Amino acid sequence: MKNTTARAIDTDDSELSWFRASTADIDRHGTIVEPRGIDTSNFENNPIFAWGHDAYDEPQIENILGRVTEYKRTDEAFDIGVEWAPHERAQMARNLVKAGFLSAVSVGFIPDESQMSTRSVGDYEVPVYERTELVEVSLVPVPSNPQAIALMRSLRIPVFSQSSPSIDADSDALRDATKVLLAFERLRRQVRTNS
């Protein structure tokens, strides 16, 4: 299973919060996930919206923040509408999203290895996941897609004033980001083990 992250979008005029769950941009794993190729048929049977990919190993029920109720697909992006769960932690997460303190989501998916290709990006051939099976979507504190910028749909402006720079598959920024992600994952596992 692979996780990737993209833009988060929220709106003040609806019970749903909208997130850009995936884009056709290169992510910090050095891959591209085609938004139109994300298969949601199995996911729709259990459309969980979790905290920090806490849907694996020993998940905690309070880390299920909501459920995905709507989808919008284009060639450039895969957006989801999230209905928040009615418990305290979910409402706290929703408030942090609305206030711009949390802005990234990450999709957990299973790639279809028979539906992979490559795309030339600069001097590199980047792996492209043409077809994937969506397993879960999580709100995360550290994004892996460099396009993970929160937007408030009602205002039509980015929460962050600068867009992320483009990151190629062999850049120092990509290596540094990978180190940070691995450090956070080790910390998450250590906290889980010690609790």
N, C-alpha and C positions, 0 to 999 in steps of 0.2 A: 504494500500500500504506500502511496505517496501523498504528501500534503503540499499544497501550494496556497498562496495567499493573494488576495487582490483588494480592490477598493471597497470601502464601506460607505454606504449612503444612508441617511436617515431623513425622516420627514416628520414635521410637527402636526400635520393635519390628518393623521391616520393612526389606527391602532397598530398597524404594521410598521416595522422598520425595514428599509431596503438596503441591501448590501450588494456590492459588486463582488461576487464570489470568485470569479476567474476572468482573466483577460487573455488575449492572444499574444501578450508580451512575453519576452524571456524572463523567467523567474530566477531567483538566486540559487536554485539547484542547477541552473544552466539548461533548463528545458522549457518547452512551450506546451501548454494544454489548450487544445482547440475547444473554444466554448460551445460550438454547435455539436461537438462530439461527446458531450457529457450526458451519459444515459442516467435518467432519474427513475426508471421504471421500478427497480427494487427499492430505492430510497424512499419512494412515495408510500411504501408500506410502513415505514418507521422514520419519518422525516425530522430527526432530532437536530437541534441547534444546541451545541454543547459549549462548555468552557474549556479552552486549552487542550482540545483533543482528549478530554477525559471520558471517552466512550470506549476505551480499550482497557486491558488489564483489569484493574479493580475500580470501575467507575463509581462515583458517588452520585446519588440521585439528585442532590441539590446542585450539581454541576450541569444538569440538563436545564438550559436557560429558556428553551422554547421549542417551537417547531416551525419548519419551513412550509408555508401555505401557498406561495405563488412563485413562478419562475418567468423570466424573460430572457430569451436568447437572441443574440445577433452574431455576426461573424467576429466582432470585436470583443464581446463580453457576455458573461452569464450572470444575471442578477437574480437575487432571491428576496422574497418578502417574508419576514419573520414575525410570527405571533409570539409574544413573550409569555412565559409561564407566570402564574399568579403567586409565586413565592418571593420572599424577601431578596434572595441573592439575584434572581432574575431581574427584579425591578431595579436593584442597585446597578446591575450591568447595563440595563436599558438607559438609566439616567446618566451613566458614564459615557455611553455612546452619544446620547443627545447633547451632552455638554462638551463633547470632543476629546475627552480624556482617553477613551478607547476607540479605535477606528478600524482595526484590521480583522478580517475573517480569513479562515483557512479551510480549504476543502480537503477531505480525506477521500482518496479514490483508489480504485484498482485499475491499472492500465491494461488495455487489451494489447498484448505484445505483438499480435499479428497485424495490428493497425497502427504501426509506428512508421515515421518517415524522418527525414532530416530537412532542415532549411538553412540556407546560407545566410549568416548574419556577420557581416564584415568578412574576416578571414576564417571564420569558424563554421563548422557544420553543427547545428544545434538539433538535438533530438526533439521530435514533435510527437506528442501523444494525440493521435487523430481520434481515437475512441477510448473513453474511460467510463467506469461505473462509479457513480457517486455513492459514497458510503455514509459520510457525515459532513456537517459543516460546523466549524467552531469559531467562536469569538476568541481572539488571541491578543496578547500584549505585544508580541514581536512579529511583524510580518515577514514573509519570505519572498513576496513579489514586490519588486521595487516600485510598482504602481499602486501600492496600498495606501492611498490617501483618502481620508474621510471626506465626504461631501454632504452638505445639508441640502437635500433636494428642494426644500421650500424656499431657500434663499438663493439656490443655484450658484453657490460660491464654494471653493475649497476651504476646509477648516484650516489647512496649512497653506501658507501663502506661496511657498515655492514647490514646484513639481520635482519629483525625484529624477536624478540624472539617469541616463541609460547606462546599464551595466552589462558588459559583454561577459561571455562564459568563462574567460580566463583572467578576469581583472582582479586586482588586489582587493577591491571593494567586495567582490563576490566571495573571495577567500575569507576576508574578515567577517562578513555577514554569516558565512557558514560556521566559523568558529564561535560566534556569538550564539547562534541557534543551538549548536551542540552543547555549549556551556549551559544555556537555559534548560535544555532537555535533561542534562545531568543533574542540575539543581532540582528540577521538577521530580525526577525519579528519587533523588535523595530525600526530599521532603515527604514524598509519598511513603517511602520505606520507613522513615523515622516517625510517621504518624500512626 
